[in-house]
Amino acid sequence: MTTTAERTAPGRRARLKFVLVLGGLTAFGPLSIDMYLPALPRMAQDLHAADATVQLTLSAFIVGLALGQLVLGPLSDSLGRRRPLLAGLALYVVGSVLCAVSPDAWLLVAARLVQSLGAAAGIVIARATVRDLFSGTAMTKFFSTLMLVSGLAPILAPLLGGQLLNWTSWRGVFVVLTAFGALLLAVVAFFLPEPSPVRSPLRLGQVMRTYARLALDRSFAGYALASGLLFASMFAYISGSSFALQGVYGLSPQAYSVVFGVNGVGIVLAGQLNGRLAGRVPERVLLLSGLLLGVFGGASVLVSVLFRAPLVVLLVSLFLLVSSIGLVMPNASSLALASHARSAGAASALLGVLQFVVGAVATPLVGLGGPGTALPMAATMAGFAVLALAAFLVLAREVTPATPDPPS
């Protein structure tokens, strides 16, 4: 990716404002998913519901995130970013209030779906807004900065949720999420100008053609699949590591929390390293380096499990694979969006949806061997890392950032 065609980047104060606002929008997903996890058992007791029913609140949220991005991405290409974002934030606040006052589990599932549709606006429009404001190396650097939020939010959210439960009920967690959504709604309303002057027709046929064009774009597909497939390795780690490390390797819950936190810090550090190297090293080279690190980490995890290596070897291998996300995601996002300024919302939506869809496929594979083995988790992580590298090598090719979308 060349950098000669970069647009003028915002000044330092404006950049800090965008980091705070877009970082808050990026945190919607991790905060809304992870903050209430420590309260799930208590929720089941209070609502007199089965554990499986309460767990549907998580499934409903993930489904809503995927569907919401598919709708709101193209909508923001047509109406601009502000109006769909403000509507989404308002919907998030309403959904959070409904979660806090839900009298039974099934109404809570429905409220979580409403909440997730609003959260989808923050995630998809934040990524599209980065494309509106930056290009070339500046875009990659900004995505790397946002990895601070993407890496820290999953670490801090469960800890914050657990602390909240010390002095309030699970309903109080959703009250805090309501306040967070209301704060962002006010900030966006008063301090975030419309970043996208480009408008595309809002017609179903045109939207479907845009999605088809993006899916058939080899470079976009390569970058999107590379990030989505490696993100599936991350999903496998999130869904399987607690059972593997505690049930198979005997870590205490406290020790596991430390391991989970250290790996999250690895994502942050890799993202900041990527930001420093962007502009000195081509984004494709950085992306390839991250994918190779992911494959090496995944293979090391698999070998560690197969040959019963000492626990420290497995932990280092997990750290390498998880940290590779910090190199892959900023570069893959920047490269995928580079040639799609007019349809940045739709392109952002496909990037986000692919991560959740492929991750949803990876998650059940982790449990195939039962609770007594870490092999399914290790094989899933290694396999998806290899597929991510293959998608990049086969499909992705270098493009010129200034190449515009075809006329609508």
Secondary structure, 3 states (H helix, E strand, C coil): CCCCCCCCCCCHHHHHHHHHHHHHHHCHHHHHHHCCHHHHHHHHHHCCCCHHHHHHHHHHHHHHHHHHHHHHHHHHHHHCCHHHHHHHHHHHHHHHHHHHHCCCHHHHHHHHHHHHHHHHHHHHHHHHHHHHHCCHHHHHHHHHHHHHHHHHHHHHHHHHHHHHCCCCCHHHHHHHHHHHHHHHHHHHHHHCCCCCCCCCCCCHHHHHHHHHHHHHCHHHHHHHHHHHHHHHHHHHHHHHHHHHHHHHCCCCHHHHHHHHHHHHHHHHHHHHHHHHHECCECHHHHHHHHHHHHHHHHHHHHHHHHCCCCHHHHHHHHHHHHHCHHHHHHHHHHHHHCCCCCCHHHHHHHHHHHHHHHHHHHHHHCCCCCCCCCHHHHHHHHHHHHHHHHHHHHHCCCCCCCCCCCCC
